[in-house]
Amino acid sequence: MRSTRTRTAATVAVLTLVLTAAPAVTAHAAPTAPRPSYTHPHTSGTPRQIPLQGAVNVRDVGGYRTYDGERVRHGRVFRADALSKLTDGDVSTLAGLRLRKVVDFRVAEEVQYDGQDRLPAGLVATARPVTDNGLFRQLMTVIGSRDPVKQEEMLGGGKAEAFMRDVYRTFVTDATDRAQFGATLRDIAGGGAAAPLLYHCTSGKDRTGWTTYVLLRALGVPERTAVDDYLASNTFRAAYDARLRETLRQTGMMQNPDLLVPLQEVRTGYLDAALAEVTRQYGSFGGYLTKGLGLDAGTLVKLRRALVG
């Protein structure tokens, strides 16, 4: 077992790397096929899915290796899609995670439409709405119109992809969004009454995906690994999203439901849009952590100590 002095030196070394490294906003290859669904808790570098019936993108964030060979601890932080459709069995599974805090990034319209989270007794979600830039409203408008011409005008010709890039830029530019992300990372760093912690949005891929990417990078997980975790949402959500598109086709709501694919998927281009904004506004990923999210060096050290070992 490493000595306290050795572990502290490793923490400082990785923290220095995180704070000084500029994000590789143009280095990503084209989106690769995401990893398949994994459930083994001891496999390094693979997302650990929590299988539920009423949610499809619930994962333990732990298990990844850091630059210095340490590992992100299991059972401390979880990411998820909406928890409003959980079965009684699902709620029992969540109870087994011994969650102390749940953070809900959904805006009021999403909560009103999907419903409040179903959680184990005594656990109430903390609402920290992060704007989706009108994505939910746009989806409802486009689908509800039943007009293929209007749907093509609103989503075709690269418009859906451009909209998603704007959503991701807003994660960086919007002060309220930054405050919500920063507060969540401080909860994780503080541990105690907030650990284990789960955060989620509606699909568990964009606001939740960005939060997890930022968290993993802050912990010293290699950037490529953090991107792979982000892209894994495409695997976990693929069957569900395909069924939704087929239902829209069969019910006549959309003649071409594939127009929704850019809104349903995560893509490296979306992530790069946020990272380019990080560079433009803060100069580096470390600058975003400290100036954008308000995380001082002490908090970043606490974050690593809480989750890496």
C-alpha positions in Angstrom: 0.0 0.0 0.0 1.3 3.4 -0.9 2.5 5.7 1.9 0.5 8.9 2.7 3.4 11.0 1.3 3.5 9.0 -1.9 -0.2 9.3 -2.4 -0.2 13.0 -1.7 2.6 13.5 -4.3 0.6 11.5 -6.8 -2.5 13.7 -6.1 -0.6 16.9 -6.6 1.0 15.6 -9.8 -2.3 14.7 -11.4 -3.9 17.9 -10.2 -1.2 19.9 -11.8 -1.7 18.0 -15.1 -5.4 18.6 -15.0 -5.1 22.3 -14.2 -2.5 23.0 -16.9 -3.6 20.8 -19.8 -5.5 22.4 -22.5 -8.5 20.4 -23.9 -7.9 18.6 -27.1 -10.8 20.2 -29.0 -9.7 19.1 -32.4 -8.0 15.8 -31.6 -11.0 13.5 -31.5 -11.4 11.0 -34.3 -14.8 10.6 -35.8 -17.2 9.0 -33.4 -16.3 5.4 -32.8 -18.7 2.6 -32.0 -19.4 2.9 -28.3 -18.5 0.0 -26.0 -21.1 -2.7 -25.4 -23.1 -2.8 -22.1 -20.9 -3.8 -19.2 -21.9 -5.0 -15.7 -18.6 -6.4 -14.3 -17.5 -4.1 -11.5 -13.8 -4.9 -11.6 -13.0 -4.3 -15.3 -10.8 -1.3 -15.8 -11.9 1.3 -18.4 -15.5 0.0 -19.0 -18.7 1.6 -17.9 -20.5 -0.3 -15.2 -24.3 -0.4 -15.9 -26.9 -0.6 -13.2 -29.6 -2.7 -14.9 -33.1 -1.3 -14.3 -36.4 -1.8 -16.1 -37.5 1.9 -15.9 -34.2 3.5 -16.9 -31.6 2.5 -19.4 -28.6 4.7 -18.9 -27.7 4.2 -15.2 -24.1 3.7 -14.4 -21.4 3.6 -11.7 -18.8 6.2 -12.6 -16.1 4.2 -10.9 -13.5 1.8 -12.3 -11.5 4.0 -14.6 -7.7 4.3 -14.4 -6.1 7.7 -13.8 -2.9 8.9 -15.4 -0.8 7.8 -12.4 -2.3 4.2 -12.3 -4.8 4.8 -9.5 -8.5 3.9 -10.0 -11.7 5.8 -9.6 -13.6 4.1 -6.7 -16.8 2.2 -7.3 -20.0 3.0 -5.4 -19.3 6.7 -4.8 -20.9 8.5 -7.8 -23.6 7.3 -10.2 -25.0 8.9 -13.4 -28.5 8.2 -14.8 -31.3 9.1 -17.1 -34.8 10.0 -15.7 -35.9 8.0 -12.6 -39.6 8.8 -12.9 -40.6 5.5 -14.5 -38.8 3.1 -12.1 -40.5 -0.1 -11.0 -40.7 -1.1 -7.4 -37.9 -3.5 -8.1 -35.8 -0.7 -9.6 -36.4 1.4 -6.4 -35.1 -1.6 -4.4 -32.0 -1.7 -6.6 -31.4 2.0 -6.0 -31.8 1.4 -2.2 -29.0 -1.1 -2.5 -26.7 1.6 -3.7 -27.1 3.4 -0.4 -27.5 6.8 -2.0 -27.3 9.8 0.2 -28.1 12.4 -2.4 -29.7 12.6 -5.9 -29.3 15.7 -8.1 -31.8 16.3 -10.8 -30.6 18.5 -13.7 -34.0 18.5 -15.5 -35.9 21.8 -16.1 -39.4 22.3 -14.8 -41.1 21.3 -18.1 -39.3 18.0 -18.2 -40.3 17.2 -14.6 -43.9 18.2 -15.3 -44.0 15.9 -18.4 -42.1 12.9 -17.1 -42.9 13.2 -13.3 -40.9 13.3 -10.2 -38.2 10.8 -9.5 -39.2 7.5 -7.8 -36.6 7.1 -5.1 -36.1 4.9 -2.0 -37.9 6.0 1.2 -36.4 9.1 2.8 -34.6 10.3 -0.3 -35.7 13.4 -2.1 -34.0 14.7 -5.2 -32.2 18.1 -5.1 -33.4 20.2 -8.1 -30.6 21.8 -10.0 -32.1 22.6 -13.4 -29.6 23.0 -16.2 -31.0 24.6 -19.3 -31.5 22.3 -22.3 -31.6 25.4 -24.5 -35.2 24.7 -25.3 -34.5 21.1 -26.6 -37.4 19.5 -24.8 -39.8 22.1 -26.0 -38.5 21.9 -29.5 -38.9 18.1 -29.5 -42.5 18.4 -28.3 -43.3 21.1 -30.9 -41.7 19.1 -33.8 -43.3 15.8 -33.0 -46.7 17.3 -32.1 -46.9 19.1 -35.4 -47.3 15.9 -37.3 -46.2 18.0 -40.3 -43.3 16.3 -42.2 -42.5 19.6 -44.0 -42.2 21.5 -40.8 -40.2 18.6 -39.2 -37.8 18.6 -42.1 -37.4 22.4 -41.9 -36.7 22.4 -38.2 -34.4 19.4 -38.0 -33.1 18.6 -41.5 -30.0 19.9 -43.3 -27.8 19.7 -40.3 -30.1 21.9 -38.1 -30.5 19.3 -35.4 -26.7 18.9 -35.1 -26.2 22.6 -35.0 -28.8 22.9 -32.3 -27.1 20.3 -30.1 -23.7 22.1 -30.5 -25.4 25.2 -29.2 -26.8 23.3 -26.2 -23.3 22.2 -25.3 -21.8 25.7 -25.7 -24.5 26.9 -23.3 -23.2 24.4 -20.6 -20.0 26.6 -20.6 -21.4 30.1 -21.3 -24.5 30.1 -19.0 -23.6 31.2 -15.5 -26.5 29.3 -13.9 -25.5 26.1 -15.6 -21.9 26.5 -14.4 -23.2 27.1 -10.8 -25.2 23.9 -10.9 -22.3 21.8 -12.2 -19.9 23.4 -9.8 -22.3 22.8 -6.8 -22.6 19.1 -7.8 -18.8 18.6 -8.0 -18.4 20.3 -4.6 -21.0 17.9 -3.1 -19.0 15.0 -4.4 -15.7 16.5 -3.1 -17.2 17.1 0.3 -18.4 13.5 0.6 -20.0 12.9 4.0 -23.8 13.3 3.8 -23.6 13.6 0.0 -22.0 10.3 -0.7 -22.8 8.1 -2.5 -24.3 10.6 -4.9 -26.3 10.2 -8.2 -27.0 12.9 -10.7 -29.2 12.7 -13.8 -31.2 14.5 -16.5 -33.8 13.1 -18.8 -31.8 11.0 -21.2 -28.6 10.8 -19.0 -26.4 11.8 -22.0 -26.0 15.5 -22.4 -26.1 17.4 -19.1 -25.2 14.2 -17.3 -22.6 13.3 -19.9 -20.9 16.7 -19.7 -20.9 16.5 -15.9 -19.3 13.0 -16.0 -16.7 14.1 -18.6 -15.7 17.1 -16.5 -15.6 14.9 -13.3 -13.4 12.2 -14.9 -11.0 14.8 -16.4 -10.8 16.6 -13.0 -9.9 13.2 -11.4 -7.0 12.7 -13.8 -8.7 10.1 -16.0 -7.2 10.3 -19.6 -9.2 12.4 -22.0 -9.8 9.5 -24.4 -11.3 7.4 -21.6 -13.6 10.2 -20.6 -14.7 10.6 -24.2 -15.4 6.8 -24.4 -17.6 7.0 -21.3 -19.5 9.9 -22.8 -20.0 8.0 -26.1 -21.2 4.9 -24.3 -24.7 6.5 -23.9 -25.2 5.6 -27.6 -25.0 1.9 -26.7 -27.1 2.0 -23.6 -29.9 4.1 -25.2 -29.8 2.6 -28.7 -32.7 0.1 -28.4 -34.9 2.4 -26.5 -34.4 5.3 -28.9 -35.0 3.0 -31.9 -38.3 1.8 -30.4 -39.4 5.4 -29.9 -38.6 6.3 -33.5 -40.5 3.3 -34.8 -43.5 4.2 -32.6 -43.5 7.7 -34.0 -43.5 6.2 -37.5 -46.2 3.7 -36.9 -48.5 6.2 -35.2 -48.1 8.7 -38.1 -46.5 11.3 -35.9 -43.4 11.5 -38.1 -42.8 10.2 -41.6 -39.1 10.4 -41.1 -38.3 9.9 -37.4 -34.6 9.5 -38.2 -34.5 13.3 -38.2 -34.4 12.8 -34.4 -31.2 10.8 -34.4 -28.9 13.8 -34.0 -31.0 14.8 -30.9 -31.0 11.3 -29.5 -27.3 10.6 -29.9 -24.2 11.9 -28.3 -21.4 12.9 -30.7 -17.8 14.0 -30.3 -18.7 17.1 -32.3 -21.1 18.2 -29.5 -18.5 17.6 -26.9 -15.9 19.5 -29.0 -18.3 22.5 -29.2 -18.3 22.8 -25.4 -14.5 22.3 -25.2 -13.9 24.9 -27.8 -15.9 27.3 -25.7 -13.9 26.3 -22.6 -10.7 27.2 -24.5 -12.2 30.5 -25.8 -13.4 31.7 -22.4 -11.0 30.1 -19.9 -7.8 29.2 -21.9 -7.7 25.6 -20.6 -9.7 22.9 -19.0 -8.1 23.8 -15.7 -9.2 27.4 -16.1 -12.7 26.2 -16.6 -12.6 24.2 -13.4 -11.3 27.0 -11.3 -12.7 30.1 -12.9 -15.8 28.7 -14.6 -17.0 26.3 -12.0 -15.4 28.0 -9.0 -13.5 25.0 -7.8 -10.3 26.0 -6.0 -7.2 23.8 -5.7 -8.3 22.5 -2.3 -11.6 21.4 -3.5 -10.0 19.6 -6.5 -7.6 17.8 -4.1 -10.6 16.8 -1.9 -12.4 15.5 -5.1 -9.6 13.3 -6.0 -9.1 12.0 -2.4 -12.8 11.2 -2.2 -12.9 9.2 -5.4 -9.5 7.9 -6.3 -7.6 5.2 -4.6 
